[in-house]
Amino acid sequence: MEIRSEFDYARAFSRNTGWVTLEEQARLRASKVAVAGLGGVGGAHLLTLARLGVGAFHISDFDRFEVHNMNRQVGAQMSTLGRPKAEVLAEMARDINPEAQVESFGEGVTEENLDAFLAGVDLYVDGIDFFAIEARRMLFKACYERGIPALTAAPLGMGVSLLYFRPGGMSFEDYFKVDGCNQQEQYARFIAGLSPAMLQRGYLVAPEAVNFHERRGPSTMMSCDLCAGVMGVSVLKVLLNRGALKAAPWVMQFDAYKQKLSFTWRPFGNANPLQRLLLLLIRPLLKGAGRPGS
């Protein structure tokens, strides 16, 4: 790809200077981040990190843009309907930084391309659809085994929940404990683990919009934007070693609608007694939301 003569990396990202040093910006330029899933949160993560000046990406998504993506996905426009998400987002990232090295995995991340997807990356950013738990487990397990820091920022209600799995710390499986569980129980444990504080409870005005049988639920652009901001700062801190970032079993949740911030600590993850009580609350809710027409 020919790089336009008017693009200059130093000038393009000069307004980062002050919050990062010139030496740190150079480190971001030399970093490679993997982003799996390019929908609501994943696409926003990618563009936020591209504007931060991260120099290389591995990105993946097997899906194409549809009309129902318009309310929350940065790549969804009338001009992109029907186009592959990975292709569109790669173009958008390169339009921000023509020098960026972006390798796309348009078939998604599979067991066959997992090694290639994680090859040489400094950090993994999770943007996979909520319901794709098996793919998420595969990726977080691979990151843990390879010593790759892994982060997920979930859009819950009109807020964000952040989980950080640091190398050598608590693993995804040790925290969520979904191995051997049926699909419905995996969903319940994923929700409980993402949101021990459940700040998003109480303002869902149309419960029928949640249907686990059809694998759909509501989400807003506001929550995706909040996720991207929190993720961008977290990636910066990890890549530049800029101070502590609370890792699992810590969870940070901020709800803009309720204007509340919560830090929860759950030793043993979903095996924690408080989490077991929370699961007793979540399971019947999911059962009702999982039936067709419920």
Backbone torsions as a table, in degrees:
resi	resn	phi	psi	omega
1	MET	NA	131.0	179.2
2	GLU	-76.7	128.2	-179.5
3	ILE	-87.1	126.4	-178.6
4	ARG	-61.0	140.5	-174.7
5	SER	-64.7	-26.9	-176.4
6	GLU	-79.9	-10.7	179.3
7	PHE	-78.6	134.0	176.5
8	ASP	-139.5	116.5	-174.2
9	TYR	-56.1	-47.0	-176.4
10	ALA	-59.5	-42.7	179.6
11	ARG	-73.5	-38.6	-177.2
12	ALA	-59.7	-35.4	-175.6
13	PHE	-115.6	20.0	-177.6
14	SER	-64.4	-28.5	-178.9
15	ARG	-75.2	-6.6	169.9
16	ASN	-73.1	-26.7	-175.6
17	THR	-62.7	133.0	-173.9
18	GLY	117.7	-49.2	172.0
19	TRP	-87.0	-23.4	168.2
20	VAL	-131.7	154.0	177.0
21	THR	-83.7	168.2	176.7
22	LEU	-61.9	-37.7	179.2
23	GLU	-66.4	-39.4	178.5
24	GLU	-67.8	-37.7	177.4
25	GLN	-61.8	-37.6	177.1
26	ALA	-64.2	-35.5	177.7
27	ARG	-68.6	-38.6	176.1
28	LEU	-63.3	-39.7	179.2
29	ARG	-62.0	-32.2	-178.2
30	ALA	-90.0	1.1	-176.3
31	SER	-89.6	154.3	176.0
32	LYS	-126.6	126.8	-177.6
33	VAL	-120.6	136.5	174.9
34	ALA	-98.1	132.9	178.2
35	VAL	-127.1	115.3	177.9
36	ALA	-104.1	127.6	-176.0
37	GLY	89.0	121.4	-173.3
38	LEU	-124.9	30.4	179.5
39	GLY	-88.9	-124.8	-174.0
40	GLY	-56.1	-59.4	-178.8
41	VAL	-88.7	-38.0	-174.5
42	GLY	-61.8	-43.2	178.7
43	GLY	-64.3	-41.4	178.3
44	ALA	-66.1	-38.1	175.8
45	HIS	-59.0	-48.9	-176.2
46	LEU	-58.9	-47.7	-177.0
47	LEU	-69.6	-34.7	175.3
48	THR	-62.1	-44.5	-179.4
49	LEU	-71.3	-32.6	175.0
50	ALA	-63.2	-40.9	178.3
51	ARG	-73.7	-20.2	172.5
52	LEU	-72.9	-19.8	178.3
53	GLY	100.3	10.5	174.2
54	VAL	-57.6	134.0	-167.4
55	GLY	-91.4	-16.2	-175.9
56	ALA	-149.1	145.3	-177.7
57	PHE	-140.8	146.2	160.5
58	HIS	-110.5	123.9	-177.6
59	ILE	-127.0	150.7	-178.0
60	SER	-146.6	142.9	170.1
61	ASP	-174.7	134.4	-179.3
62	PHE	-96.9	-3.0	-171.5
63	ASP	-91.1	168.9	175.0
64	ARG	-120.0	156.5	-179.2
65	PHE	-73.9	137.5	177.3
66	GLU	-129.2	168.6	-175.6
67	VAL	-59.3	-37.5	-176.6
68	HIS	-71.2	-2.7	175.5
69	ASN	-84.9	-10.7	-169.5
70	MET	-58.9	-34.3	-170.9
71	ASN	-73.4	-14.0	-170.0
72	ARG	-148.4	-5.3	-174.2
73	GLN	-109.6	123.1	-171.8
74	VAL	-63.3	-24.5	-179.3
75	GLY	-89.6	-5.4	-176.4
76	ALA	-85.1	113.4	176.8
77	GLN	-143.4	164.0	178.2
78	MET	-57.7	-34.2	-177.9
79	SER	-74.4	-13.8	-177.2
80	THR	-110.7	0.9	-179.1
81	LEU	-59.1	132.0	-179.7
82	GLY	87.2	-9.5	-179.2
83	ARG	-89.1	151.6	178.7
84	PRO	-63.9	134.7	-178.6
85	LYS	-61.7	-41.2	-179.0
86	ALA	-62.4	-39.5	-179.9
87	GLU	-66.3	-45.9	-178.6
88	VAL	-64.4	-47.1	-176.8
89	LEU	-69.3	-32.7	174.9
90	ALA	-62.0	-42.1	177.7
91	GLU	-62.8	-42.1	-178.5
92	MET	-65.8	-40.7	178.8
93	ALA	-65.1	-41.9	179.0
94	ARG	-70.6	-25.3	177.2
95	ASP	-71.7	-25.6	174.4
96	ILE	-79.4	-45.7	-179.6
97	ASN	-134.5	95.1	-178.4
98	PRO	-60.1	-18.1	179.7
99	GLU	-85.4	-11.5	-175.5
100	ALA	-62.3	137.9	174.2
101	GLN	-93.3	112.6	-176.6
102	VAL	-123.1	113.7	176.4
103	GLU	-104.4	122.1	-175.3
104	SER	-99.9	141.8	175.1
105	PHE	-118.6	86.0	-173.0
106	GLY	-72.0	-9.4	176.8
107	GLU	-94.7	4.5	-173.5
108	GLY	81.6	-178.0	177.5
109	VAL	-95.0	125.6	-178.8
110	THR	-125.9	171.4	176.4
111	GLU	-60.2	-30.5	-177.6
112	GLU	-73.4	-34.3	-176.8
113	ASN	-109.7	7.7	-176.7
114	LEU	-56.7	-46.0	-179.2
115	ASP	-61.6	-42.4	179.5
116	ALA	-66.3	-38.6	-178.6
117	PHE	-64.2	-37.2	-177.4
118	LEU	-95.9	-0.4	-176.9
119	ALA	-63.5	120.7	173.4
120	GLY	75.3	6.9	-177.4
121	VAL	-83.8	148.6	-179.8
122	ASP	-91.9	-19.1	-174.0
123	LEU	-164.7	147.8	177.7
124	TYR	-112.9	132.2	177.3
125	VAL	-114.0	123.5	-176.1
126	ASP	-90.1	123.1	175.2
127	GLY	-132.1	17.4	-175.8
128	ILE	-68.4	147.3	177.0
129	ASP	-53.3	142.3	-178.2
130	PHE	-49.5	-40.8	-171.4
131	PHE	-79.9	-9.7	-177.7
132	ALA	-89.1	61.0	-172.9
133	ILE	-68.7	-37.5	-178.4
134	GLU	-64.7	-42.5	176.9
135	ALA	-63.8	-40.1	179.2
136	ARG	-64.2	-43.1	178.4
137	ARG	-61.1	-42.5	179.5
138	MET	-59.5	-45.4	-177.2
139	LEU	-68.9	-44.7	-179.0
140	PHE	-67.6	-34.7	176.5
141	LYS	-64.7	-43.8	179.6
142	ALA	-64.0	-40.5	178.1
143	CYS	-63.4	-43.2	-179.5
144	TYR	-61.9	-43.4	-179.5
145	GLU	-67.2	-28.4	-178.2
146	ARG	-96.6	-0.7	179.8
147	GLY	71.7	31.5	-179.9
148	ILE	-99.0	124.2	175.6
149	PRO	-59.5	141.1	-176.9
150	ALA	-136.2	134.5	-176.8
151	LEU	-130.4	144.8	171.5
152	THR	-133.8	136.6	176.2
153	ALA	-124.5	112.7	-173.0
154	ALA	-97.2	133.1	175.6
155	PRO	-82.4	102.5	-177.2
156	LEU	-113.6	119.0	-176.6
157	GLY	60.6	-123.2	174.3
158	MET	-116.6	50.5	-178.4
159	GLY	-154.2	-163.7	-174.9
160	VAL	-143.0	144.7	172.8
161	SER	-126.0	129.2	-175.6
162	LEU	-114.1	132.3	173.2
163	LEU	-128.1	132.3	-179.4
164	TYR	-121.1	124.3	176.2
165	PHE	-108.8	103.9	-176.0
166	ARG	-89.0	151.3	177.5
167	PRO	-58.0	132.2	179.6
168	GLY	83.7	-5.9	179.7
169	GLY	-95.1	-153.6	179.6
170	MET	-70.9	136.2	-178.9
171	SER	-86.4	164.7	176.9
172	PHE	-56.1	-46.2	-177.7
173	GLU	-69.1	-39.6	178.7
174	ASP	-63.4	-30.5	-178.9
175	TYR	-81.9	-53.6	-174.2
176	PHE	-81.4	-31.9	177.5
177	LYS	54.6	59.2	-179.7
178	VAL	-104.2	-4.7	-177.9
179	ASP	-60.8	129.9	178.4
180	GLY	82.3	-0.6	-179.4
181	CYS	-89.6	150.1	174.2
182	ASN	-71.3	171.7	-173.0
183	GLN	-59.8	-44.8	-178.6
184	GLN	-62.7	-40.0	178.5
185	GLU	-68.9	-34.8	175.7
186	GLN	-61.6	-43.1	177.1
187	TYR	-59.7	-45.4	-178.8
188	ALA	-60.7	-43.5	-177.7
189	ARG	-71.7	-31.9	177.7
190	PHE	-67.4	-44.4	177.7
191	ILE	-62.5	-46.0	-178.8
192	ALA	-61.7	-41.0	-179.4
193	GLY	-71.2	-36.3	178.5
194	LEU	-70.0	-32.1	-169.5
195	SER	-136.8	66.9	178.0
196	PRO	-59.7	-30.3	-178.6
197	ALA	-83.8	-19.3	178.9
198	MET	49.7	45.6	-178.6
199	LEU	-64.8	-22.6	-177.1
200	GLN	-77.8	-5.5	-179.6
201	ARG	-69.4	144.2	168.7
202	GLY	106.3	-15.1	179.8
203	TYR	-126.4	17.7	170.7
204	LEU	-75.9	108.3	-171.4
205	VAL	-89.3	-13.0	179.3
206	ALA	-135.6	79.8	-177.1
207	PRO	-56.7	-26.8	-179.5
208	GLU	-65.7	-12.5	178.0
209	ALA	-72.2	-15.5	178.4
210	VAL	-95.9	119.4	179.8
211	ASN	-142.9	102.8	-177.2
212	PHE	-73.1	-26.3	176.4
213	HIS	-63.7	-40.3	179.8
214	GLU	-91.9	2.0	179.5
215	ARG	54.9	55.5	177.1
216	ARG	-144.6	152.0	177.6
217	GLY	-164.4	162.1	-176.3
218	PRO	-76.2	151.2	175.4
219	SER	-156.4	150.5	-177.8
220	THR	-121.9	158.7	176.0
221	MET	-64.5	-33.0	-179.4
222	MET	-60.5	-43.9	-179.7
223	SER	-68.2	-37.0	178.2
224	CYS	-65.6	-39.4	176.8
225	ASP	-63.9	-42.8	177.9
226	LEU	-61.9	-41.3	177.7
227	CYS	-59.5	-44.8	-177.6
228	ALA	-64.7	-39.0	178.6
229	GLY	-65.8	-46.9	179.3
230	VAL	-64.5	-41.2	179.2
231	MET	-64.9	-43.4	-179.5
232	GLY	-58.7	-45.1	178.7
233	VAL	-64.4	-41.5	-178.5
234	SER	-65.6	-41.7	177.2
235	VAL	-62.3	-44.0	178.0
236	LEU	-56.6	-47.2	-177.2
237	LYS	-63.0	-40.6	-178.7
238	VAL	-71.1	-48.4	-176.7
239	LEU	-64.6	-35.1	-176.6
240	LEU	-100.0	1.3	-178.7
241	ASN	53.6	49.5	-174.1
242	ARG	-99.6	64.1	175.9
243	GLY	91.5	172.5	-173.1
244	ALA	-72.3	144.2	170.5
245	LEU	-128.8	118.7	-175.0
246	LYS	-62.4	125.0	-177.8
247	ALA	-103.1	161.8	176.8
248	ALA	-51.4	134.4	20.2
249	PRO	-90.2	17.5	172.2
250	TRP	-78.6	142.4	174.3
251	VAL	-132.8	133.5	173.5
252	MET	-107.3	129.5	175.4
253	GLN	-131.0	131.0	174.3
254	PHE	-123.1	129.1	178.1
255	ASP	-115.4	111.5	-177.2
256	ALA	-69.3	-32.3	-179.3
257	TYR	-65.0	-44.5	179.8
258	LYS	-89.2	-9.0	-177.5
259	GLN	54.9	50.9	-179.0
260	LYS	-129.9	144.2	175.8
261	LEU	-122.3	135.6	-178.6
262	SER	-136.2	135.3	168.4
263	PHE	-115.1	122.0	178.7
264	THR	-118.1	145.4	178.8
265	TRP	-122.1	118.3	-176.2
266	ARG	-125.6	80.2	174.6
267	PRO	-53.3	139.4	-177.3
268	PHE	71.4	9.3	174.7
269	GLY	58.8	-131.6	-177.2
270	ASN	-71.4	-5.1	173.2
271	ALA	-85.0	-8.0	177.8
272	ASN	-62.6	140.8	-179.3
273	PRO	-55.6	-37.0	178.7
274	LEU	-66.1	-35.9	178.4
275	GLN	-70.8	-34.2	177.0
276	ARG	-64.1	-38.5	175.8
277	LEU	-65.8	-40.6	178.8
278	LEU	-63.3	-38.9	179.0
279	LEU	-64.3	-33.6	176.5
280	LEU	-62.6	-30.2	177.4
281	LEU	-79.2	-39.3	-173.2
282	ILE	-75.3	-39.7	-173.4
283	ARG	-54.8	-49.3	179.8
284	PRO	-67.2	-29.6	177.3
285	LEU	-65.3	-42.0	179.6
286	LEU	-70.3	-35.1	177.9
287	LYS	-61.7	-41.3	177.7
288	GLY	-69.9	-35.0	-178.9
289	ALA	-81.3	-8.4	-174.8
290	GLY	-95.4	-7.5	-178.0
291	ARG	-88.6	137.4	175.9
292	PRO	-55.8	129.9	177.1
293	GLY	81.0	2.4	-179.5
294	SER	-77.0	NA	NA
